[in-house]
Amino acid sequence: MTDAQIIAIIEETLKQKIAQNTDFIRYSYFEINVKYNFTEEDKRKFMFFIRNKLENMNYIMYIEGEKYIFNDKEYTVGTNESIIAIRKKDRM
């Protein structure tokens, strides 16, 4: 898969996920490992591109096994999840 194809998938899926919830974005294991039929190299590129995109959009990205806090509760990114992204709150 080309970089442009991977970036197009990121753009389209992020648009859909942000429309559902601007504060919390979730990519399942199924999406990354099955639905898009990524090779290992494609997955590495996807993770690189999406991390940059999310950071530029003011999100913090977490991957499987990492802990995060959302709505004052602590969670761990599960094995059925590949990415959780939480929008940074503006500080006054």
C-alpha positions in Angstrom: 0.0 0.0 0.0 1.3 3.5 -0.8 1.8 6.2 1.7 -0.9 8.2 0.0 -3.4 5.3 0.4 -2.5 5.0 4.1 -2.9 8.8 4.6 -6.3 8.7 2.8 -7.5 6.0 5.2 -6.3 8.0 8.1 -8.1 11.2 6.8 -11.4 9.4 6.2 -11.5 7.4 9.4 -10.5 10.3 11.6 -13.2 12.5 10.0 -15.8 9.8 10.9 -14.4 9.2 14.4 -14.2 12.9 15.3 -17.8 13.4 14.0 -18.8 10.8 16.6 -16.8 12.2 19.5 -14.3 15.0 19.4 -12.7 14.2 22.7 -12.1 10.4 22.4 -10.9 8.5 19.3 -10.6 4.7 19.2 -9.1 2.4 16.6 -9.8 -1.3 17.2 -7.4 -4.1 16.7 -9.7 -5.3 14.0 -9.5 -2.1 12.0 -5.8 -1.9 11.9 -5.0 -5.6 11.6 -7.9 -7.0 9.6 -10.2 -4.5 7.9 -7.5 -2.6 5.9 -5.4 -5.7 5.3 -2.2 -3.8 6.2 1.2 -5.5 6.0 3.5 -5.1 8.9 5.2 -2.3 7.1 1.8 -0.6 6.4 1.0 -0.9 10.1 4.2 0.8 11.0 3.6 3.6 8.5 0.0 3.9 9.7 1.1 4.3 13.3 3.7 6.9 12.4 1.4 9.0 10.2 -1.6 8.8 12.6 0.6 9.7 15.6 1.9 12.8 13.8 -1.7 13.8 12.7 -3.2 13.3 16.1 -0.4 15.3 17.8 -0.9 18.1 15.4 -4.6 18.1 16.2 -3.9 18.4 19.9 -4.5 14.7 20.9 -2.5 12.4 23.0 -2.2 8.9 21.5 -2.0 5.7 23.5 -1.3 2.2 22.2 -2.1 -1.3 23.6 -1.1 -1.7 27.2 -0.7 2.0 28.0 -2.7 3.7 30.7 -4.7 6.8 30.1 -7.2 9.0 32.0 -10.6 9.9 30.5 -13.4 11.6 32.3 -11.4 11.3 35.6 -11.1 7.5 35.4 -8.0 5.5 34.6 -8.1 2.9 31.8 -5.6 0.7 30.0 -5.7 0.3 26.2 -6.9 -3.3 25.8 -5.8 -6.1 23.5 -8.8 -5.5 21.3 -7.8 -1.8 20.8 -4.8 -0.5 18.8 -5.1 3.2 19.5 -6.9 5.5 21.9 -6.5 9.2 21.4 -7.7 11.8 24.0 -8.0 15.4 23.1 -5.9 17.7 25.3 -8.0 20.1 27.3 -7.3 23.8 27.0 -5.9 25.2 30.1 -7.0 28.7 31.2 
